[in-house]
Amino acid sequence: MDTTKGHSFKPTYKYDVGSSEYDTSEKVRVPAWTDRILYKVEDKDNIDACLHLYESVDGIYSSDHKPVKAHLCLTLNKS
């Protein structure tokens, strides 16, 4: 059973600020994937977009979220 829900990285929310530990407050929130990168190609006849990478950045400790990043390759179609 795939528990990553389509992600290749662990949940990006809810961390204790300043650490890589999941929520240890009295609320004990369940870790979740809440961060996304949205993109839209308006001219699909002339531009192709391909997602090459989608991952979290674990080295950031200033928030209760770990940021995510994407590498998109945009190709201009020759007319």
PDB file of N, CA, C and O in Angstrom:
ATOM      1  N   MET A   1       0.836  -1.188   0.000  1.00  0.00           N
ATOM      2  CA  MET A   1       0.000   0.000   0.000  1.00  0.00           C
ATOM      3  C   MET A   1       0.879   1.248   0.000  1.00  0.00           C
ATOM      4  O   MET A   1       1.783   1.362   0.827  1.00  0.00           O
ATOM      5  N   ASP A   2       0.629   2.176  -0.905  1.00  0.00           N
ATOM      6  CA  ASP A   2       1.397   3.416  -0.998  1.00  0.00           C
ATOM      7  C   ASP A   2       0.813   4.429  -0.023  1.00  0.00           C
ATOM      8  O   ASP A   2      -0.316   4.886  -0.204  1.00  0.00           O
ATOM      9  N   THR A   3       1.571   4.782   1.007  1.00  0.00           N
ATOM     10  CA  THR A   3       1.086   5.731   2.012  1.00  0.00           C
ATOM     11  C   THR A   3       1.524   7.156   1.722  1.00  0.00           C
ATOM     12  O   THR A   3       1.184   8.063   2.482  1.00  0.00           O
ATOM     13  N   THR A   4       2.270   7.382   0.641  1.00  0.00           N
ATOM     14  CA  THR A   4       2.769   8.724   0.356  1.00  0.00           C
ATOM     15  C   THR A   4       1.784   9.548  -0.457  1.00  0.00           C
ATOM     16  O   THR A   4       2.045  10.723  -0.712  1.00  0.00           O
ATOM     17  N   LYS A   5       0.667   8.978  -0.872  1.00  0.00           N
ATOM     18  CA  LYS A   5      -0.368   9.700  -1.621  1.00  0.00           C
ATOM     19  C   LYS A   5       0.212  10.410  -2.841  1.00  0.00           C
ATOM     20  O   LYS A   5      -0.153  11.550  -3.127  1.00  0.00           O
ATOM     21  N   GLY A   6       1.116   9.738  -3.563  1.00  0.00           N
ATOM     22  CA  GLY A   6       1.682  10.307  -4.771  1.00  0.00           C
ATOM     23  C   GLY A   6       2.938  11.122  -4.548  1.00  0.00           C
ATOM     24  O   GLY A   6       3.543  11.583  -5.516  1.00  0.00           O
ATOM     25  N   HIS A   7       3.350  11.314  -3.310  1.00  0.00           N
ATOM     26  CA  HIS A   7       4.555  12.071  -3.011  1.00  0.00           C
ATOM     27  C   HIS A   7       5.717  11.113  -2.803  1.00  0.00           C
ATOM     28  O   HIS A   7       5.533   9.986  -2.341  1.00  0.00           O
ATOM     29  N   SER A   8       6.895  11.562  -3.142  1.00  0.00           N
ATOM     30  CA  SER A   8       8.086  10.752  -2.884  1.00  0.00           C
ATOM     31  C   SER A   8       8.832  11.273  -1.656  1.00  0.00           C
ATOM     32  O   SER A   8       9.988  10.914  -1.427  1.00  0.00           O
ATOM     33  N   PHE A   9       8.168  12.118  -0.868  1.00  0.00           N
ATOM     34  CA  PHE A   9       8.784  12.659   0.337  1.00  0.00           C
ATOM     35  C   PHE A   9       7.778  12.611   1.477  1.00  0.00           C
ATOM     36  O   PHE A   9       6.569  12.511   1.264  1.00  0.00           O
ATOM     37  N   LYS A  10       8.314  12.686   2.701  1.00  0.00           N
ATOM     38  CA  LYS A  10       7.458  12.598   3.893  1.00  0.00           C
ATOM     39  C   LYS A  10       6.587  13.852   4.022  1.00  0.00           C
ATOM     40  O   LYS A  10       6.863  14.859   3.370  1.00  0.00           O
ATOM     41  N   PRO A  11       5.549  13.804   4.845  1.00  0.00           N
ATOM     42  CA  PRO A  11       4.661  14.962   5.008  1.00  0.00           C
ATOM     43  C   PRO A  11       5.428  16.242   5.340  1.00  0.00           C
ATOM     44  O   PRO A  11       6.445  16.207   6.033  1.00  0.00           O
ATOM     45  N   THR A  12       4.930  17.366   4.840  1.00  0.00           N
ATOM     46  CA  THR A  12       5.615  18.649   4.982  1.00  0.00           C
ATOM     47  C   THR A  12       5.003  19.544   6.059  1.00  0.00           C
ATOM     48  O   THR A  12       5.438  20.684   6.220  1.00  0.00           O
ATOM     49  N   TYR A  13       4.020  19.064   6.788  1.00  0.00           N
ATOM     50  CA  TYR A  13       3.338  19.842   7.825  1.00  0.00           C
ATOM     51  C   TYR A  13       2.929  18.876   8.920  1.00  0.00           C
ATOM     52  O   TYR A  13       2.477  17.795   8.542  1.00  0.00           O
ATOM     53  N   LYS A  14       3.007  19.069  10.007  1.00  0.00           N
ATOM     54  CA  LYS A  14       3.045  20.075  11.023  1.00  0.00           C
ATOM     55  C   LYS A  14       4.266  19.814  11.878  1.00  0.00           C
ATOM     56  O   LYS A  14       4.286  18.871  12.669  1.00  0.00           O
ATOM     57  N   TYR A  15       5.278  20.639  11.726  1.00  0.00           N
ATOM     58  CA  TYR A  15       6.525  20.518  12.475  1.00  0.00           C
ATOM     59  C   TYR A  15       6.541  21.485  13.658  1.00  0.00           C
ATOM     60  O   TYR A  15       5.852  22.505  13.655  1.00  0.00           O
ATOM     61  N   ASP A  16       7.332  21.147  14.658  1.00  0.00           N
ATOM     62  CA  ASP A  16       7.648  22.123  15.695  1.00  0.00           C
ATOM     63  C   ASP A  16       8.591  23.132  15.045  1.00  0.00           C
ATOM     64  O   ASP A  16       9.582  22.743  14.427  1.00  0.00           O
ATOM     65  N   VAL A  17       8.292  24.418  15.178  1.00  0.00           N
ATOM     66  CA  VAL A  17       9.130  25.454  14.575  1.00  0.00           C
ATOM     67  C   VAL A  17      10.546  25.342  15.140  1.00  0.00           C
ATOM     68  O   VAL A  17      10.740  25.216  16.349  1.00  0.00           O
ATOM     69  N   GLY A  18      11.523  25.390  14.243  1.00  0.00           N
ATOM     70  CA  GLY A  18      12.916  25.307  14.649  1.00  0.00           C
ATOM     71  C   GLY A  18      13.464  23.899  14.703  1.00  0.00           C
ATOM     72  O   GLY A  18      14.587  23.689  15.162  1.00  0.00           O
ATOM     73  N   SER A  19      12.679  22.911  14.234  1.00  0.00           N
ATOM     74  CA  SER A  19      13.150  21.529  14.303  1.00  0.00           C
ATOM     75  C   SER A  19      12.599  20.711  13.132  1.00  0.00           C
ATOM     76  O   SER A  19      11.847  21.209  12.294  1.00  0.00           O
ATOM     77  N   SER A  20      12.998  19.452  13.108  1.00  0.00           N
ATOM     78  CA  SER A  20      12.450  18.494  12.147  1.00  0.00           C
ATOM     79  C   SER A  20      11.571  17.470  12.856  1.00  0.00           C
ATOM     80  O   SER A  20      11.359  16.364  12.357  1.00  0.00           O
ATOM     81  N   GLU A  21      11.068  17.849  14.014  1.00  0.00           N
ATOM     82  CA  GLU A  21      10.167  16.986  14.787  1.00  0.00           C
ATOM     83  C   GLU A  21       8.720  17.351  14.476  1.00  0.00           C
ATOM     84  O   GLU A  21       8.362  18.528  14.415  1.00  0.00           O
ATOM     85  N   TYR A  22       7.891  16.321  14.279  1.00  0.00           N
ATOM     86  CA  TYR A  22       6.472  16.588  14.075  1.00  0.00           C
ATOM     87  C   TYR A  22       5.853  17.097  15.368  1.00  0.00           C
ATOM     88  O   TYR A  22       6.420  16.906  16.444  1.00  0.00           O
ATOM     89  N   ASP A  23       4.722  17.727  15.275  1.00  0.00           N
ATOM     90  CA  ASP A  23       4.029  18.440  16.350  1.00  0.00           C
ATOM     91  C   ASP A  23       4.070  17.690  17.681  1.00  0.00           C
ATOM     92  O   ASP A  23       3.570  16.571  17.800  1.00  0.00           O
ATOM     93  N   THR A  24       4.673  18.329  18.666  1.00  0.00           N
ATOM     94  CA  THR A  24       4.703  17.747  20.014  1.00  0.00           C
ATOM     95  C   THR A  24       3.884  18.583  20.997  1.00  0.00           C
ATOM     96  O   THR A  24       3.953  18.370  22.208  1.00  0.00           O
ATOM     97  N   SER A  25       3.095  19.551  20.464  1.00  0.00           N
ATOM     98  CA  SER A  25       2.243  20.352  21.349  1.00  0.00           C
ATOM     99  C   SER A  25       1.111  19.481  21.882  1.00  0.00           C
ATOM    100  O   SER A  25       0.974  18.320  21.496  1.00  0.00           O
ATOM    101  N   GLU A  26       0.322  20.040  22.751  1.00  0.00           N
ATOM    102  CA  GLU A  26      -0.796  19.260  23.309  1.00  0.00           C
ATOM    103  C   GLU A  26      -1.832  18.889  22.248  1.00  0.00           C
ATOM    104  O   GLU A  26      -2.607  17.953  22.444  1.00  0.00           O
ATOM    105  N   LYS A  27      -1.852  19.621  21.119  1.00  0.00           N
ATOM    106  CA  LYS A  27      -2.787  19.288  20.025  1.00  0.00           C
ATOM    107  C   LYS A  27      -2.339  18.055  19.246  1.00  0.00           C
ATOM    108  O   LYS A  27      -3.179  17.337  18.702  1.00  0.00           O
ATOM    109  N   VAL A  28      -1.050  17.796  19.181  1.00  0.00           N
ATOM    110  CA  VAL A  28      -0.445  16.673  18.465  1.00  0.00           C
ATOM    111  C   VAL A  28      -1.107  16.490  17.091  1.00  0.00           C
ATOM    112  O   VAL A  28      -1.746  15.473  16.823  1.00  0.00           O
ATOM    113  N   ARG A  29      -0.941  17.475  16.256  1.00  0.00           N
ATOM    114  CA  ARG A  29      -1.540  17.419  14.905  1.00  0.00           C
ATOM    115  C   ARG A  29      -0.905  16.301  14.078  1.00  0.00           C
ATOM    116  O   ARG A  29       0.282  16.005  14.211  1.00  0.00           O
ATOM    117  N   VAL A  30      -1.703  15.706  13.245  1.00  0.00           N
ATOM    118  CA  VAL A  30      -1.247  14.620  12.381  1.00  0.00           C
ATOM    119  C   VAL A  30      -0.439  15.211  11.228  1.00  0.00           C
ATOM    120  O   VAL A  30      -0.897  16.168  10.602  1.00  0.00           O
ATOM    121  N   PRO A  31       0.759  14.670  10.922  1.00  0.00           N
ATOM    122  CA  PRO A  31       1.524  15.163   9.775  1.00  0.00           C
ATOM    123  C   PRO A  31       0.722  15.032   8.486  1.00  0.00           C
ATOM    124  O   PRO A  31      -0.044  14.084   8.313  1.00  0.00           O
ATOM    125  N   ALA A  32       0.904  15.989   7.587  1.00  0.00           N
ATOM    126  CA  ALA A  32       0.131  15.989   6.341  1.00  0.00           C
ATOM    127  C   ALA A  32       0.925  16.648   5.220  1.00  0.00           C
ATOM    128  O   ALA A  32       1.912  17.343   5.461  1.00  0.00           O
ATOM    129  N   TRP A  33       0.474  16.416   3.991  1.00  0.00           N
ATOM    130  CA  TRP A  33       1.020  17.080   2.809  1.00  0.00           C
ATOM    131  C   TRP A  33       0.054  18.216   2.483  1.00  0.00           C
ATOM    132  O   TRP A  33      -1.048  17.977   1.989  1.00  0.00           O
ATOM    133  N   THR A  34       0.465  19.439   2.757  1.00  0.00           N
ATOM    134  CA  THR A  34      -0.430  20.573   2.516  1.00  0.00           C
ATOM    135  C   THR A  34       0.125  21.551   1.496  1.00  0.00           C
ATOM    136  O   THR A  34      -0.587  22.458   1.064  1.00  0.00           O
ATOM    137  N   ASP A  35       1.375  21.387   1.102  1.00  0.00           N
ATOM    138  CA  ASP A  35       2.029  22.353   0.215  1.00  0.00           C
ATOM    139  C   ASP A  35       2.013  21.864  -1.225  1.00  0.00           C
ATOM    140  O   ASP A  35       2.292  20.700  -1.510  1.00  0.00           O
ATOM    141  N   ARG A  36       1.680  22.781  -2.124  1.00  0.00           N
ATOM    142  CA  ARG A  36       1.570  22.443  -3.535  1.00  0.00           C
ATOM    143  C   ARG A  36       2.206  23.541  -4.372  1.00  0.00           C
ATOM    144  O   ARG A  36       2.398  24.668  -3.914  1.00  0.00           O
ATOM    145  N   ILE A  37       2.523  23.188  -5.593  1.00  0.00           N
ATOM    146  CA  ILE A  37       2.956  24.160  -6.587  1.00  0.00           C
ATOM    147  C   ILE A  37       1.981  24.052  -7.738  1.00  0.00           C
ATOM    148  O   ILE A  37       1.842  22.996  -8.355  1.00  0.00           O
ATOM    149  N   LEU A  38       1.310  25.151  -8.022  1.00  0.00           N
ATOM    150  CA  LEU A  38       0.334  25.173  -9.107  1.00  0.00           C
ATOM    151  C   LEU A  38       0.924  25.920 -10.293  1.00  0.00           C
ATOM    152  O   LEU A  38       1.599  26.936 -10.128  1.00  0.00           O
ATOM    153  N   TYR A  39       0.665  25.412 -11.476  1.00  0.00           N
ATOM    154  CA  TYR A  39       1.084  26.112 -12.681  1.00  0.00           C
ATOM    155  C   TYR A  39       0.029  25.926 -13.753  1.00  0.00           C
ATOM    156  O   TYR A  39      -0.731  24.958 -13.736  1.00  0.00           O
ATOM    157  N   LYS A  40      -0.007  26.855 -14.675  1.00  0.00           N
ATOM    158  CA  LYS A  40      -1.008  26.813 -15.734  1.00  0.00           C
ATOM    159  C   LYS A  40      -0.358  27.266 -17.032  1.00  0.00           C
ATOM    160  O   LYS A  40       0.308  28.300 -17.074  1.00  0.00           O
ATOM    161  N   VAL A  41      -0.552  26.500 -18.071  1.00  0.00           N
ATOM    162  CA  VAL A  41      -0.080  26.866 -19.405  1.00  0.00           C
ATOM    163  C   VAL A  41      -1.300  27.315 -20.187  1.00  0.00           C
ATOM    164  O   VAL A  41      -2.184  26.512 -20.485  1.00  0.00           O
ATOM    165  N   GLU A  42      -1.348  28.590 -20.517  1.00  0.00           N
ATOM    166  CA  GLU A  42      -2.516  29.120 -21.219  1.00  0.00           C
ATOM    167  C   GLU A  42      -2.469  28.877 -22.723  1.00  0.00           C
ATOM    168  O   GLU A  42      -3.512  28.792 -23.371  1.00  0.00           O
ATOM    169  N   ASP A  43      -1.272  28.766 -23.277  1.00  0.00           N
ATOM    170  CA  ASP A  43      -1.125  28.564 -24.725  1.00  0.00           C
ATOM    171  C   ASP A  43      -0.612  27.150 -24.992  1.00  0.00           C
ATOM    172  O   ASP A  43       0.535  26.971 -25.402  1.00  0.00           O
ATOM    173  N   LYS A  44      -1.459  26.149 -24.759  1.00  0.00           N
ATOM    174  CA  LYS A  44      -1.047  24.748 -24.878  1.00  0.00           C
ATOM    175  C   LYS A  44      -0.675  24.337 -26.297  1.00  0.00           C
ATOM    176  O   LYS A  44      -0.006  23.322 -26.490  1.00  0.00           O
ATOM    177  N   ASP A  45      -1.103  25.116 -27.297  1.00  0.00           N
ATOM    178  CA  ASP A  45      -0.721  24.809 -28.676  1.00  0.00           C
ATOM    179  C   ASP A  45       0.744  25.157 -28.940  1.00  0.00           C
ATOM    180  O   ASP A  45       1.370  24.562 -29.817  1.00  0.00           O
ATOM    181  N   ASN A  46       1.292  26.106 -28.197  1.00  0.00           N
ATOM    182  CA  ASN A  46       2.655  26.573 -28.455  1.00  0.00           C
ATOM    183  C   ASN A  46       3.654  26.299 -27.340  1.00  0.00           C
ATOM    184  O   ASN A  46       4.860  26.445 -27.538  1.00  0.00           O
ATOM    185  N   ILE A  47       3.162  25.902 -26.169  1.00  0.00           N
ATOM    186  CA  ILE A  47       4.059  25.660 -25.036  1.00  0.00           C
ATOM    187  C   ILE A  47       3.700  24.343 -24.363  1.00  0.00           C
ATOM    188  O   ILE A  47       2.537  24.089 -24.047  1.00  0.00           O
ATOM    189  N   ASP A  48       4.713  23.511 -24.149  1.00  0.00           N
ATOM    190  CA  ASP A  48       4.554  22.275 -23.395  1.00  0.00           C
ATOM    191  C   ASP A  48       5.252  22.450 -22.048  1.00  0.00           C
ATOM    192  O   ASP A  48       6.326  23.048 -21.980  1.00  0.00           O
ATOM    193  N   ALA A  49       4.652  21.935 -20.979  1.00  0.00           N
ATOM    194  CA  ALA A  49       5.256  21.972 -19.649  1.00  0.00           C
ATOM    195  C   ALA A  49       5.397  20.547 -19.138  1.00  0.00           C
ATOM    196  O   ALA A  49       4.456  19.755 -19.195  1.00  0.00           O
ATOM    197  N   CYS A  50       6.574  20.237 -18.643  1.00  0.00           N
ATOM    198  CA  CYS A  50       6.843  18.896 -18.122  1.00  0.00           C
ATOM    199  C   CYS A  50       7.465  19.027 -16.733  1.00  0.00           C
ATOM    200  O   CYS A  50       8.468  19.719 -16.560  1.00  0.00           O
ATOM    201  N   LEU A  51       6.875  18.367 -15.755  1.00  0.00           N
ATOM    202  CA  LEU A  51       7.383  18.388 -14.390  1.00  0.00           C
ATOM    203  C   LEU A  51       8.512  17.376 -14.264  1.00  0.00           C
ATOM    204  O   LEU A  51       8.310  16.184 -14.498  1.00  0.00           O
ATOM    205  N   HIS A  52       9.706  17.849 -13.894  1.00  0.00           N
ATOM    206  CA  HIS A  52      10.867  16.974 -13.743  1.00  0.00           C
ATOM    207  C   HIS A  52      11.166  16.643 -12.290  1.00  0.00           C
ATOM    208  O   HIS A  52      11.746  15.596 -12.002  1.00  0.00           O
ATOM    209  N   LEU A  53      10.778  17.524 -11.366  1.00  0.00           N
ATOM    210  CA  LEU A  53      11.128  17.324  -9.969  1.00  0.00           C
ATOM    211  C   LEU A  53      10.097  18.006  -9.082  1.00  0.00           C
ATOM    212  O   LEU A  53       9.671  19.127  -9.361  1.00  0.00           O
ATOM    213  N   TYR A  54       9.701  17.331  -8.022  1.00  0.00           N
ATOM    214  CA  TYR A  54       8.815  17.901  -7.006  1.00  0.00           C
ATOM    215  C   TYR A  54       9.262  17.310  -5.688  1.00  0.00           C
ATOM    216  O   TYR A  54       9.133  16.106  -5.468  1.00  0.00           O
ATOM    217  N   GLU A  55       9.798  18.162  -4.792  1.00  0.00           N
ATOM    218  CA  GLU A  55      10.342  17.640  -3.545  1.00  0.00           C
ATOM    219  C   GLU A  55      10.263  18.676  -2.434  1.00  0.00           C
ATOM    220  O   GLU A  55      10.047  19.863  -2.679  1.00  0.00           O
ATOM    221  N   SER A  56      10.442  18.197  -1.203  1.00  0.00           N
ATOM    222  CA  SER A  56      10.453  19.107  -0.064  1.00  0.00           C
ATOM    223  C   SER A  56      11.883  19.556   0.224  1.00  0.00           C
ATOM    224  O   SER A  56      12.850  18.923  -0.200  1.00  0.00           O
ATOM    225  N   VAL A  57      11.990  20.664   0.955  1.00  0.00           N
ATOM    226  CA  VAL A  57      13.285  21.207   1.367  1.00  0.00           C
ATOM    227  C   VAL A  57      13.368  21.042   2.880  1.00  0.00           C
ATOM    228  O   VAL A  57      12.855  21.873   3.629  1.00  0.00           O
ATOM    229  N   ASP A  58      14.014  19.968   3.325  1.00  0.00           N
ATOM    230  CA  ASP A  58      14.024  19.624   4.745  1.00  0.00           C
ATOM    231  C   ASP A  58      14.910  20.519   5.599  1.00  0.00           C
ATOM    232  O   ASP A  58      14.772  20.515   6.822  1.00  0.00           O
ATOM    233  N   GLY A  59      15.803  21.276   5.006  1.00  0.00           N
ATOM    234  CA  GLY A  59      16.751  22.078   5.771  1.00  0.00           C
ATOM    235  C   GLY A  59      16.214  23.415   6.254  1.00  0.00           C
ATOM    236  O   GLY A  59      16.974  24.199   6.822  1.00  0.00           O
ATOM    237  N   ILE A  60      14.940  23.702   6.052  1.00  0.00           N
ATOM    238  CA  ILE A  60      14.334  24.950   6.508  1.00  0.00           C
ATOM    239  C   ILE A  60      13.610  24.676   7.830  1.00  0.00           C
ATOM    240  O   ILE A  60      12.798  23.755   7.918  1.00  0.00           O
ATOM    241  N   TYR A  61      13.909  25.486   8.861  1.00  0.00           N
ATOM    242  CA  TYR A  61      13.357  25.247  10.194  1.00  0.00           C
ATOM    243  C   TYR A  61      12.557  26.417  10.751  1.00  0.00           C
ATOM    244  O   TYR A  61      12.173  26.391  11.920  1.00  0.00           O
ATOM    245  N   SER A  62      12.297  27.441   9.945  1.00  0.00           N
ATOM    246  CA  SER A  62      11.677  28.666  10.462  1.00  0.00           C
ATOM    247  C   SER A  62      10.152  28.651  10.434  1.00  0.00           C
ATOM    248  O   SER A  62       9.521  29.656  10.761  1.00  0.00           O
ATOM    249  N   SER A  63       9.561  27.543  10.055  1.00  0.00           N
ATOM    250  CA  SER A  63       8.111  27.453   9.945  1.00  0.00           C
ATOM    251  C   SER A  63       7.640  26.079  10.391  1.00  0.00           C
ATOM    252  O   SER A  63       8.451  25.176  10.595  1.00  0.00           O
ATOM    253  N   ASP A  64       6.329  25.920  10.541  1.00  0.00           N
ATOM    254  CA  ASP A  64       5.781  24.592  10.839  1.00  0.00           C
ATOM    255  C   ASP A  64       5.554  23.795   9.554  1.00  0.00           C
ATOM    256  O   ASP A  64       5.097  22.653   9.604  1.00  0.00           O
ATOM    257  N   HIS A  65       5.870  24.389   8.414  1.00  0.00           N
ATOM    258  CA  HIS A  65       5.826  23.719   7.112  1.00  0.00           C
ATOM    259  C   HIS A  65       7.252  23.567   6.578  1.00  0.00           C
ATOM    260  O   HIS A  65       8.110  24.404   6.858  1.00  0.00           O
ATOM    261  N   LYS A  66       7.500  22.528   5.829  1.00  0.00           N
ATOM    262  CA  LYS A  66       8.720  22.430   5.039  1.00  0.00           C
ATOM    263  C   LYS A  66       8.331  22.872   3.631  1.00  0.00           C
ATOM    264  O   LYS A  66       7.348  22.370   3.086  1.00  0.00           O
ATOM    265  N   PRO A  67       9.076  23.797   3.031  1.00  0.00           N
ATOM    266  CA  PRO A  67       8.705  24.248   1.686  1.00  0.00           C
ATOM    267  C   PRO A  67       8.893  23.133   0.658  1.00  0.00           C
ATOM    268  O   PRO A  67       9.637  22.178   0.880  1.00  0.00           O
ATOM    269  N   VAL A  68       8.208  23.278  -0.456  1.00  0.00           N
ATOM    270  CA  VAL A  68       8.378  22.356  -1.570  1.00  0.00           C
ATOM    271  C   VAL A  68       8.887  23.139  -2.774  1.00  0.00           C
ATOM    272  O   VAL A  68       8.687  24.348  -2.883  1.00  0.00           O
ATOM    273  N   LYS A  69       9.552  22.417  -3.675  1.00  0.00           N
ATOM    274  CA  LYS A  69      10.047  23.058  -4.895  1.00  0.00           C
ATOM    275  C   LYS A  69       9.787  22.147  -6.079  1.00  0.00           C
ATOM    276  O   LYS A  69       9.644  20.932  -5.940  1.00  0.00           O
ATOM    277  N   ALA A  70       9.730  22.768  -7.245  1.00  0.00           N
ATOM    278  CA  ALA A  70       9.493  22.024  -8.483  1.00  0.00           C
ATOM    279  C   ALA A  70      10.459  22.500  -9.551  1.00  0.00           C
ATOM    280  O   ALA A  70      10.880  23.657  -9.564  1.00  0.00           O
ATOM    281  N   HIS A  71      10.799  21.591 -10.440  1.00  0.00           N
ATOM    282  CA  HIS A  71      11.591  21.918 -11.625  1.00  0.00           C
ATOM    283  C   HIS A  71      10.705  21.578 -12.820  1.00  0.00           C
ATOM    284  O   HIS A  71      10.401  20.415 -13.087  1.00  0.00           O
ATOM    285  N   LEU A  72      10.304  22.625 -13.525  1.00  0.00           N
ATOM    286  CA  LEU A  72       9.469  22.460 -14.708  1.00  0.00           C
ATOM    287  C   LEU A  72      10.289  22.787 -15.949  1.00  0.00           C
ATOM    288  O   LEU A  72      11.062  23.745 -15.961  1.00  0.00           O
ATOM    289  N   CYS A  73      10.116  21.998 -16.969  1.00  0.00           N
ATOM    290  CA  CYS A  73      10.767  22.278 -18.252  1.00  0.00           C
ATOM    291  C   CYS A  73       9.695  22.785 -19.207  1.00  0.00           C
ATOM    292  O   CYS A  73       8.724  22.084 -19.491  1.00  0.00           O
ATOM    293  N   LEU A  74       9.876  24.004 -19.699  1.00  0.00           N
ATOM    294  CA  LEU A  74       8.938  24.590 -20.654  1.00  0.00           C
ATOM    295  C   LEU A  74       9.556  24.527 -22.040  1.00  0.00           C
ATOM    296  O   LEU A  74      10.692  24.956 -22.241  1.00  0.00           O
ATOM    297  N   THR A  75       8.819  24.001 -22.978  1.00  0.00           N
ATOM    298  CA  THR A  75       9.296  23.881 -24.351  1.00  0.00           C
ATOM    299  C   THR A  75       8.381  24.675 -25.273  1.00  0.00           C
ATOM    300  O   THR A  75       7.162  24.505 -25.265  1.00  0.00           O
ATOM    301  N   LEU A  76       8.990  25.540 -26.063  1.00  0.00           N
ATOM    302  CA  LEU A  76       8.246  26.333 -27.052  1.00  0.00           C
ATOM    303  C   LEU A  76       8.158  25.519 -28.328  1.00  0.00           C
ATOM    304  O   LEU A  76       9.177  25.157 -28.915  1.00  0.00           O
ATOM    305  N   ASN A  77       6.941  25.232 -28.753  1.00  0.00           N
ATOM    306  CA  ASN A  77       6.734  24.447 -29.975  1.00  0.00           C
ATOM    307  C   ASN A  77       6.966  25.320 -31.194  1.00  0.00           C
ATOM    308  O   ASN A  77       6.499  26.458 -31.259  1.00  0.00           O
ATOM    309  N   LYS A  78       7.689  24.775 -32.155  1.00  0.00           N
ATOM    310  CA  LYS A  78       7.936  25.527 -33.396  1.00  0.00           C
ATOM    311  C   LYS A  78       6.683  25.482 -34.261  1.00  0.00           C
ATOM    312  O   LYS A  78       6.066  24.430 -34.430  1.00  0.00           O
ATOM    313  N   SER A  79       6.323  26.617 -34.794  1.00  0.00           N
ATOM    314  CA  SER A  79       5.118  26.695 -35.632  1.00  0.00           C
ATOM    315  C   SER A  79       5.480  26.723 -37.091  1.00  0.00           C
ATOM    316  O   SER A  79       4.597  26.787 -37.945  1.00  0.00           O
TER     317      SER A  79
END
